[in-house]
Amino acid sequence: MPLTDLRVRSAKPDVKPFKLADEKGLYLLVNQKGKYWRFDYRFSGKRKTLALGVYPTVTLAEAREALLNARKSLATNIDPSAQKKALKSSGGDLESFEFVAREWHSKYVPVWSASHADKILKRFERDVFPWLGTRPIREITPPELLAVLRRIEVRGRLETAHRAKQSSGQVFQYAVATGRAERDITQDLKRALPPTRVRHHASITDPKQIGALLRAIDCYEGSFITKSALRLAPHVFVRPGELRKAEWKEIELESAEWRIPAERMKMKEVHIVPLSPQVVEILRELHPLTGSGRYVFPGPRTSSRPMSENTVNAALRRMGYTRDEMTGHGFRSMASTLLNEQGWNRDAIERQLAHAERDAVRAAYNYAEHLPERRRMMNSWSTYLVGLCNGAEVINLHNAQRA
């Protein structure tokens, strides 16, 4: 039953805080300190609470109006809490660079990984908002933005400057689309920053050196959980974050399949990893230790969180491999290079690496059509790795059968 002005006015604090529900999610939180309008909602899979004001400064009618605005924001995929923060930070200007940037950011949070979204926002907060945040976005000139980017460059962070320029360009494009800017001014800065040198993740692709690495992993004397992650990484060659956050509920040992949910994948679609017999054996060996918990590779201090993102790289350093020689991400390059050299179907390799398909029809075709070949490829790859580890001269069976 909706609240009335009389009921709100007559509500008295009790020993414990309590809530009086209105309609459409609005409620009044009453405690010893006062009466507070609140709205609970979900955004990007997370439960959030929006503060709508304090009674009697904000009346019931005004709280309902604020609720309506918040629900309108949600309907357009904008987080009202982020919008409120942006409005406060930008001095109440709906057309300031910071307000538009935060609004743009909140629209994309649901399709980005949490770490990617966090990096973008922190970069803006550290390097752009202090100088351009309160400026009306349509009044910002190319030289103004360039001055901000050069502050980043002179710190020796050229790549960060390029990323800030790219994100700023997306904000300007959003501003154009929403009628708050005339054009994307970053187009005038195409050659204003020096180009960055392309850096690839360090990886070992020479078969003899791969064999030596695999033997070093087998002799690793650190944590058994870390050793298991190291043993698994070359066989499944998923991204490091996908590996360390693996959950037992995603893995079916009987059918030898690991289904990584869309929300944990960079491309936001379910990814199937066929598990070779060697991988199943590694997981069965680990299961008695971590199988009763959520994560396959829990952290050392608590099983409620996965291992640190630095664990695998730190283990490689402990084994004597520098960051210029091998990284956790390098297992992907290792597999990609050698599987292509071995003659496996490029589409099957790309799909197993979970790289993006620009053509949606082609992506659906690959998803359905290449899984049997990917199973054969993953089994063959594990057999190949075991041979390298044993120091044998490994014959590429895939090419040999085709010859």
N, C-alpha and C positions, 0 to 999 in steps of 0.2 A: 504494500500500500504506500503511495507517494507521501512524502513528508508535507507538513503544513508549517506555516510561519509560527503558529502557536506551539506546535510540538518542538520545533527547533529552539525557540526562545525559552521554553520551560524545561528543557533537558538539563538535568543536574549531574555533576560528576559523581562517580561511585568509587568504591575502593579500588576496583580494577577498571581500566579503560574499556569502553564498549562502543559499538557502532550502531548508527541508526540509518537504515537503508532507504534511499529515495528510489528513483527509477533510472533505467539505462546505465546502471553501474555506479551512479553517484551515491556516496554515503557521507555521513557526518561522524567523525571520530571524536569522542568525548573523553577527556581525561582531566586530571587535576589541574592542568595548566590552561585548558581552554577547549574550544570547539573548532575542529579543522575539517574542511571539505577535502575529500579524497576520491580518486578514481583509479581502480585497479584494472589493468589490461595486459594483454600479451602482445609482444612485438618481437619478431625474429625468433620465435620460440621461447622467449624469456618473459617471466612475469614481472611487471613493473607497476609502480604506484606513482600517480601524478598528483601533486599538491595543487589545489585549486583556490586556496585562500583560507583566511581565518574569519569565523563568524564572531561578531556581527559586522565587521568591516566589509566582508563579502556576504551579501544576502543570499537567501535561497534562490531567488530568481537569477542573480548574477552567477551563482555557482552552476546553475543549469545551463546558462548561456556559455560559460567557460567549458562545460562538459560537451556541449554541442560542437564547439570549435575543435576540441580535442578529438572527438569522433570523426569530424570531417578530415582532420589530418591523417588519422588512421586509415580512412577510406581511400586516401591517395598515397598510402604506403609511406607516410612520414611519421616518425616517432614524436609524439607530442612533448615528451620530456626533453628530448634533444632540441626541439623547436623552442621550448621555453628557455632552455639554457642559452641558446643562440640569441634569442631576443634580449636576454639580460646582458650577455657579453657585448652585444653590439649597440647597447644604449637604446634599445627599442626601435631601431631602424630595420624595417622589413626588407629593405633593399641594400643593406650594407653587404660588403663582401663576406664577412664572417657569417651573417645570418643565412645568406644564400648557400655558402659552402657547407654549413652544418645541415641545412635542409637537404642539399644534394647528397651528402654523406649518409644521412639517415635513410634515404630511399634505397641506397645500394647495400646497406648493412645486411639485409636478409640474403643476398646472393654472394656476399664475400665471406671468406674465412674470417674468424674473429681476429687473428693476428694481422691479417692484411688490413682490415678496417681500422684496427688500432694504430698501425704504423702510419696510415694516411692522415688520421686525425691528429696524432701527435706531431707529425711533420708540419701540418698547418699551424698548430698551436705554438710550436717552437720557432718556426722560421718565417711564417707569413702573417698570421693574425696580428702580432704586435705592431706591424707597420701598416698593414692594409685592412685590418679587420673592420674598423669603423668607417672606412671610406665607402660612399655609395658605389656600387659595383659598376654602374654605367659611366662613372666619372674617372675611373682608373685608367691611366694611360700606359702604353707599352714601356716608356722609360721608367715609370714608377715600379712596375712589376720587375723589370730588368734589374733595377737597383737592389730589390729584395733578393733576387736570384744570385746576384754577384756577392752579396754578403755570405751566402752559403758557399759559393765557389771559393772565396778567399780563405775559408776555413779548411780548404783541402777536401771538400765534399762535393766534387763535381757531379757525381752520379746522383746524389741527393738533390742537387740543384735541378738536374734534368727531370727527376721524378716530381719535384715540386711544380715545375713548369707544366708537366703533363697533367697533373691533377688540377692545377689552376685552369688549364684549358678546358677541362671537362666541366668545371664549375661555371666558366663563362658560357659554354655551350648550353648548359642547363638554364642559366640566366636569360639567354637569348630566347630559349624555348618557352620560358615562363614570363616573358615580357619585361624583364628587368635589366636588360642590356641590349645594345644594338648589334654587337658582334663579338667574336672571340679574338681578343687582342693578342693572344699568344701566337697567332699566325704571323704577326709582325716580328716575332723573335726567333724564327726558325734557325738562323745561323748566328745568333747573338752569343751563344755559349759554345765553348770548345767541345768537340765530340768526345764521348767517353770511349775508352778502350774496352772492347768486349772481353769479359772475363768468364771463363768456363769453370765449372766445378772440377777440381783436380780429380783425376781418375786413372786407374791402371788398366790398360787394355792389351798389354803384351801377355800372351798365354803363360809363359814361364814365370813372369812376375805375379800373375794372378794366382798361380799354383803356390808360390811362396807366401803370398798374403793369406790364402786359405789355410795353409799349414800354421802360420803365425796365429791365426784366429783359433785353431784347434788347440794351440798351446797357451792360450790366454789364461792368466792366473787370477783375474779379477772376479767380480761377482758372476755367479752362474747365470743370472738373469741377463746381465749385459752380454756375456758370452753367447747366450742363446740368440739375442738380437743380432749380434755380429754374424753368427752362423746363418741366420735366416736371411739377412739383408741381400747378399748376392743372388740368392735363389729366387726371391720374389720381386726384387728391384722396384719397390714402391717408393714414394717420397718419404723422407725421414719422419715427417710428422705423422704420416699415415701408418708407419710401422710402429712408432713408439706409443701411439694412442690406440693400437689394436685392442679390441675387446673380445673376450672368449665367446660371447653370444653371437658374434659375427662369423665365427669359424665353425664349420661342420667337418669334423675329421673323417666321418664315415664316407661322406660323398667327396671328400678332398676338395673343399671349396671355401674360399674366404670372400664374403660379400661386404665390402666397405660401403656404409651408407652415404647417400648423396651429400649430407651436410658436412661430412669430413673430407670430401673430395674437392680439389681445386676447381674442377669444372662442374660441380654441383649435380652429378649424376652417379647412380650406383655403379661401383666398379667391382668386377668379378676377378678374383685371382685364383686360377686353378693351382692346387697344391700338389706338388710332385711327391712320390713316396718318401724321398729324403726330407722334405719339409714336414710332412706328417710325422715322421719319426722324431724330428727335433721338437715339434710341438707336444707330442705324447710324452717325451722325456721331461718337458718343462711343466706340463699340466699338474702333476702332483704338488708342485711348489706354489704355483700362482692360480691354478684352475678354480679355486673356491672364491676368488675375488673377481672384480670387474675387468681389470686390465691384464693382458698377456704379459706386459712388461711394466709392472708397477714401480714406483719410485722407492728408494731405500728407506725413507722416513715414514711413509704412509702408503698403504695399498689403495687408498681412495684417489690417488693421483698417478698419472703415468710417469715413466722415467723422464728425466730432464732432456730438453732438446740438445744439450751438449754432451750427453752420455756417450753416444757412439763415437763422435769425433774425439772426445777425450780418451776413449779406449784405444783408438787408432794411434793417437799421439803416444800413449803409454807403450804401444807395441813398436814404436820407433818410426812411424810414418808421419811426415810433416804435412801441414795443410796444403803445401804445394805438390804433394805426391798423391794423397788420397783423402777423400771426405766421405761422409755418410751418403751424400747425394751422388757421389761418384759411382756407386754400384749401378745406378741407372744408365750412366754413360757407358760403363763397362758392358752391360748387357746389350744396349742398343747397338754399339759398335760391332760386337762380335756376332750377334744374331743376324745383322745385316750382311756381314761378311760371309756368314754361313749360308746365306741364300733364302732365309725364311721370308714369307710374304710380308712386305713392308706394312701393309694395312694391319696385319695381325700384330706386328711389333708395336706400331703406334697405338693401337687400341690397348695393348697390354701395358704400355707406358702411361695410359690414360691421358694422352695428349688430345687437344681439342680438335674436333672436326668442324671446318667452316661450313660445310654443306650438311644440313640437318638430315636429308634423305640418305646421304652417304653414311652419316654417323649411325643411323638406325640400321642400315644394311650391315655395316661392320659389326655392330653389337650382336646382331642375330647370326650372322654368317660365319664369323671367324672364331667363335668360341671352341669348336672341336679342334681346329688347327692350333689355337692357343694352348689347349691342353697338351697336345702332342709336343708343341714347342717348349713348354715349361718342363715337361718330363725329360725331353732331350737335353735341355739346358742344364738341369740338375745333374744328369748323368755326365755331361761334359765337365762340369765343375768338379765333380768327384774324381774324375780321371785326372784333371789338372792337379788337384790336391794330392793325389797319390803319386804324382811325378811321372805318370805314364805319357807316352806320345799319343795324344788323343786324335783319333780320326773323326772328322765331321761326318757323322752318319747321315745327316739330312742331305748333304751334297753327294755323299757316296751313293745313296740310293737313287739319286736323280741322274747320276752319271751313266 
